[in-house]
């Protein structure tokens, strides 16, 4: 008779599933929400010329016109980030381990994903840092950076209306306006859905949203001309006082126009797309892998950019 009490040596103490648990990720922002600078093949800083507006004057008979210069300037974009990841697999692990091919494939995917998240985080960081902190950043007399007007610095519908007016006064096209907000802001808006007619649930600018983003990111609503999306990678821990209103540990929610390359506030350049290289280390008896990339983000215009600061926990 063989039972568990007299055959314990043949009972394996631990068993391992063939299923490997992965990290959970949210969707990434579409690349086409920034302008890809394709004429930046060498050097570390690109200078881009800008031209201001012309001023019209009244003309009188037998009176010469006055000659007026038009404002010109430059904006710059620098290659600022050089990032990478590296790992190796030893020969002993290859001899003794199991499911290594699956593990190695998942390790490479996690590395690529981490680089993508770093790129998106830098993009949202540049959106915030392009403005002057603790200031209204007025364009044509209307604010493009302010603290949410709700009690406890939570978002209110008036904030979307105010940002719409600011963009209208800056002559920003009506089409292509998006807002990237924290999920806490979405929670506030969810409480308003049943009490207002200013919110609808249709995406009004689907052409600039790629399939992966639309499937994985959360579309919230269309409010006062803004297509609202969520992100967990917005700049956080902001403490500022703007126009006598203070937010402590706030989140920088981003408003922008992505209609075309002329209206997008942020530009980007890849000096090196993520590149994977492998090498055999004979001394240490292992296979080594690394992935690296170089890129940069910069602001090309500020009149199509807005920042709304909200509390990071209250909704």
C-alpha positions as CSV (number, residue, x, y, z in Angstrom):
1,X,0.0,0.0,0.0
2,X,1.4,3.3,-1.0
3,X,-0.1,6.5,0.5
4,X,1.2,10.0,1.2
5,X,2.5,9.1,4.7
6,X,4.9,6.5,3.4
7,X,5.8,7.9,0.0
8,X,6.6,11.5,0.9
9,X,10.0,11.3,-1.0
10,X,8.0,11.1,-4.3
11,X,5.9,14.2,-3.6
12,X,7.3,17.3,-5.2
13,X,7.1,20.1,-2.7
14,X,6.7,22.9,-5.3
15,X,5.1,23.0,-8.7
16,X,5.5,25.8,-11.3
17,X,2.8,26.8,-13.7
18,X,3.7,27.2,-17.4
19,X,1.9,30.5,-17.4
20,X,4.1,33.5,-16.7
21,X,2.5,36.6,-15.1
22,X,3.3,39.9,-16.8
23,X,3.0,43.5,-15.7
24,X,-0.1,45.4,-16.6
25,X,0.3,48.5,-18.8
26,X,-2.0,51.2,-20.1
27,X,-1.9,52.6,-23.6
28,X,0.6,55.0,-25.0
29,X,-0.1,58.4,-26.5
30,X,0.0,58.5,-30.3
31,X,3.2,59.8,-31.9
32,X,1.3,62.0,-34.2
33,X,0.3,64.3,-31.4
34,X,3.8,65.9,-31.8
35,X,5.5,67.2,-34.9
36,X,8.3,64.8,-36.1
37,X,11.3,67.0,-37.1
38,X,12.7,65.1,-40.1
39,X,15.4,67.6,-41.1
40,X,17.5,67.2,-38.0
41,X,20.0,64.5,-39.0
42,X,23.1,65.8,-37.2
43,X,24.2,68.1,-34.4
44,X,22.5,68.4,-31.0
45,X,20.4,71.6,-31.4
46,X,18.0,72.6,-34.2
47,X,17.0,76.2,-34.7
48,X,13.7,76.9,-36.4
49,X,12.7,80.3,-37.7
50,X,9.4,81.9,-36.6
51,X,7.5,84.8,-38.2
52,X,5.1,87.1,-36.3
53,X,2.0,88.9,-37.6
54,X,1.8,91.9,-39.9
55,X,0.2,95.1,-38.8
56,X,-2.2,96.9,-41.2
57,X,-2.4,100.7,-41.2
58,X,-4.8,103.2,-42.5
59,X,-3.8,105.0,-45.8
60,X,-4.4,108.6,-46.6
61,X,-4.2,110.3,-49.9
62,X,-0.8,111.9,-50.7
63,X,0.6,110.5,-47.5
64,X,3.4,107.8,-47.6
65,X,3.0,104.6,-45.8
66,X,5.2,103.9,-42.8
67,X,7.5,101.0,-43.1
68,X,7.2,98.4,-40.4
69,X,9.2,95.3,-39.7
70,X,7.6,92.0,-38.9
71,X,8.7,90.2,-35.7
72,X,11.0,87.2,-36.3
73,X,12.7,84.8,-34.0
74,X,13.8,81.2,-33.4
75,X,12.7,78.2,-31.4
76,X,15.1,75.4,-30.6
77,X,15.0,71.6,-30.3
78,X,17.8,69.7,-28.6
79,X,18.6,66.0,-28.4
80,X,18.5,65.7,-24.6
81,X,17.8,62.0,-23.7
82,X,20.1,59.0,-24.2
83,X,18.5,56.0,-22.5
84,X,18.9,52.3,-22.5
85,X,18.5,48.9,-20.8
86,X,20.8,45.9,-20.5
87,X,20.5,42.3,-19.3
88,X,22.2,38.9,-19.8
89,X,21.5,35.2,-19.5
90,X,24.2,32.9,-18.2
91,X,25.1,29.5,-19.7
92,X,24.4,27.8,-16.3
93,X,20.8,29.2,-16.4
94,X,20.4,28.0,-20.0
95,X,21.5,24.5,-18.9
96,X,19.4,24.3,-15.8
97,X,16.4,26.6,-16.5
98,X,13.1,26.1,-18.3
99,X,10.9,28.4,-20.4
100,X,13.9,30.7,-21.0
101,X,12.9,31.6,-24.6
102,X,9.5,32.8,-23.3
103,X,11.1,34.7,-20.5
104,X,13.7,36.3,-22.8
105,X,11.0,37.4,-25.2
106,X,9.0,38.9,-22.4
107,X,12.1,40.6,-21.0
108,X,12.7,42.3,-24.3
109,X,9.1,43.4,-24.6
110,X,9.2,44.9,-21.1
111,X,12.4,46.8,-21.9
112,X,10.9,48.3,-25.1
113,X,7.7,49.2,-23.1
114,X,9.8,50.9,-20.4
115,X,11.5,53.0,-23.1
116,X,8.2,53.9,-24.7
117,X,6.8,55.0,-21.3
118,X,10.0,57.1,-20.7
119,X,9.4,58.9,-24.0
120,X,5.8,59.6,-23.2
121,X,6.7,60.9,-19.8
122,X,9.3,63.3,-21.3
123,X,6.7,64.5,-23.8
124,X,4.2,65.4,-21.0
125,X,7.0,66.9,-18.9
126,X,8.0,69.2,-21.7
127,X,4.4,70.3,-22.1
128,X,4.4,71.5,-18.5
129,X,8.0,72.9,-18.4
130,X,7.5,74.9,-21.6
131,X,5.3,77.3,-19.7
132,X,6.3,79.7,-16.9
133,X,5.5,78.2,-13.5
134,X,3.2,80.2,-11.1
135,X,2.1,82.5,-13.9
136,X,-1.0,82.8,-16.1
137,X,1.0,82.5,-19.4
138,X,-1.5,84.8,-21.1
139,X,-1.9,84.8,-24.8
140,X,-3.8,87.8,-26.3
141,X,-4.8,88.6,-22.7
142,X,-6.2,85.2,-21.8
143,X,-4.8,82.7,-19.4
144,X,-3.2,79.4,-20.6
145,X,-2.2,78.1,-17.2
146,X,-4.4,78.2,-14.1
147,X,-5.6,76.2,-11.1
148,X,-8.9,74.3,-11.2
149,X,-11.8,76.4,-9.9
150,X,-13.6,73.7,-7.9
151,X,-13.5,73.4,-4.2
152,X,-10.2,71.8,-3.1
153,X,-8.7,72.5,-6.6
154,X,-10.9,69.8,-8.3
155,X,-11.9,70.3,-11.9
156,X,-15.1,72.1,-12.8
157,X,-16.9,72.5,-16.2
158,X,-16.1,76.2,-16.1
159,X,-12.4,75.2,-16.4
160,X,-13.0,73.6,-19.7
161,X,-15.1,76.6,-20.8
162,X,-12.3,79.0,-19.7
163,X,-9.6,77.1,-21.6
164,X,-11.9,77.0,-24.7
165,X,-12.2,80.8,-24.5
166,X,-8.4,81.1,-24.1
167,X,-7.8,79.0,-27.2
168,X,-10.5,80.9,-29.1
169,X,-8.8,84.2,-28.3
170,X,-5.4,82.7,-29.4
171,X,-7.0,81.9,-32.9
172,X,-6.5,78.2,-32.4
173,X,-8.6,76.1,-34.8
174,X,-11.7,74.5,-33.3
175,X,-10.9,71.1,-34.7
176,X,-8.2,69.0,-33.2
177,X,-8.4,70.2,-29.6
178,X,-7.6,67.5,-27.0
179,X,-7.1,67.4,-23.3
180,X,-5.0,64.8,-21.5
181,X,-6.2,64.5,-17.8
182,X,-5.4,62.5,-14.8
183,X,-7.9,59.6,-13.9
184,X,-8.8,61.6,-10.7
185,X,-10.1,64.4,-13.1
186,X,-12.1,61.7,-14.9
187,X,-13.7,60.6,-11.6
188,X,-14.8,64.1,-11.0
189,X,-16.3,64.4,-14.5
190,X,-18.1,61.0,-14.1
191,X,-20.0,62.6,-11.3
192,X,-21.2,65.4,-13.6
193,X,-22.4,63.2,-16.5
194,X,-26.0,62.9,-15.2
195,X,-26.3,66.6,-14.3
196,X,-25.2,68.5,-17.4
197,X,-25.8,68.7,-21.1
198,X,-22.4,70.0,-21.9
199,X,-20.8,66.5,-22.0
200,X,-21.2,63.9,-24.7
201,X,-19.5,60.6,-25.2
202,X,-18.5,60.8,-28.8
203,X,-14.9,61.2,-30.0
204,X,-14.9,64.3,-32.3
205,X,-11.4,64.0,-33.7
206,X,-10.8,60.3,-34.4
207,X,-8.3,60.9,-37.2
208,X,-5.5,61.7,-34.8
209,X,-6.1,58.7,-32.5
210,X,-4.4,55.5,-33.5
211,X,-6.0,52.1,-33.0
212,X,-3.8,50.9,-30.1
213,X,-4.4,54.2,-28.2
214,X,-8.1,54.1,-28.7
215,X,-8.3,50.5,-27.4
216,X,-6.1,50.9,-24.4
217,X,-6.4,54.5,-23.3
218,X,-9.6,55.8,-21.7
219,X,-11.6,58.3,-23.7
220,X,-13.7,60.2,-21.2
221,X,-16.0,62.6,-23.1
222,X,-16.2,65.6,-25.4
223,X,-16.6,68.8,-23.4
224,X,-16.8,72.3,-24.8
225,X,-14.9,71.2,-27.9
226,X,-12.3,69.2,-26.0
227,X,-11.8,65.4,-26.6
228,X,-10.8,64.3,-23.1
229,X,-8.3,61.4,-22.6
230,X,-6.6,60.0,-19.5
231,X,-3.0,59.3,-18.6
232,X,-1.1,58.2,-15.5
233,X,2.1,59.9,-16.7
234,X,1.3,63.5,-16.3
235,X,3.6,65.7,-14.3
236,X,2.7,65.4,-10.6
237,X,3.8,66.9,-7.2
238,X,3.4,70.5,-8.4
239,X,3.0,73.2,-5.8
240,X,2.1,76.6,-7.3
241,X,0.2,79.8,-6.7
242,X,-1.4,81.3,-9.8
243,X,-3.6,84.4,-9.6
244,X,-3.9,84.0,-5.8
245,X,-5.0,80.3,-6.0
246,X,-2.7,77.6,-4.6
247,X,-2.5,74.0,-5.4
248,X,-0.2,71.6,-3.4
249,X,1.0,68.4,-4.9
250,X,-1.0,69.0,-8.0
251,X,-1.2,67.4,-11.5
252,X,-0.5,69.2,-14.7
253,X,-3.4,68.3,-17.1
254,X,-2.5,69.2,-20.7
255,X,-4.7,70.9,-23.3
256,X,-3.4,71.3,-26.8
257,X,-4.2,71.4,-30.5
258,X,-3.1,68.5,-32.7
259,X,-4.9,69.5,-35.9
260,X,-1.7,69.6,-38.0
261,X,2.1,70.3,-37.7
262,X,1.5,74.0,-37.7
263,X,-0.8,73.9,-34.6
264,X,0.9,71.2,-32.5
265,X,2.7,72.8,-29.6
266,X,5.4,70.1,-29.2
267,X,8.0,68.8,-31.7
268,X,10.2,65.7,-31.3
269,X,13.3,64.3,-33.0
270,X,14.7,60.8,-32.9
271,X,18.5,60.6,-33.3
272,X,18.3,56.8,-32.7
273,X,15.2,54.8,-32.5
274,X,15.3,52.0,-29.9
275,X,18.0,49.6,-31.2
276,X,18.8,46.1,-29.7
277,X,22.3,44.7,-29.8
278,X,23.6,41.3,-28.6
279,X,27.1,40.0,-27.7
280,X,28.7,36.8,-26.5
281,X,30.7,37.3,-23.3
282,X,33.1,34.3,-23.4
283,X,34.9,35.2,-20.1
284,X,31.8,35.2,-18.1
285,X,30.0,32.5,-20.2
286,X,26.8,34.5,-20.9
287,X,24.8,36.1,-23.7
288,X,24.4,39.9,-23.2
289,X,21.7,42.2,-24.6
290,X,21.2,45.9,-24.6
291,X,18.8,48.4,-26.1
292,X,19.5,52.2,-26.5
293,X,17.8,55.2,-28.0
294,X,18.4,59.0,-28.3
295,X,15.7,61.6,-28.7
296,X,14.5,65.1,-27.8
297,X,11.4,67.1,-27.3
298,X,10.9,70.8,-27.5
299,X,8.1,73.4,-27.7
300,X,7.5,75.0,-31.1
301,X,4.6,77.3,-30.0
302,X,2.9,78.1,-26.8
303,X,-0.4,79.6,-28.0
304,X,-1.8,76.1,-28.7
305,X,-0.8,74.8,-25.3
306,X,-2.7,75.0,-22.0
307,X,-2.1,73.6,-18.5
308,X,-4.8,73.0,-15.9
309,X,-3.5,72.2,-12.4
310,X,-5.7,70.0,-10.3
311,X,-5.5,68.2,-6.9
312,X,-4.0,64.7,-7.3
313,X,-6.4,62.8,-5.0
314,X,-9.6,64.8,-4.4
315,X,-12.5,64.3,-6.8
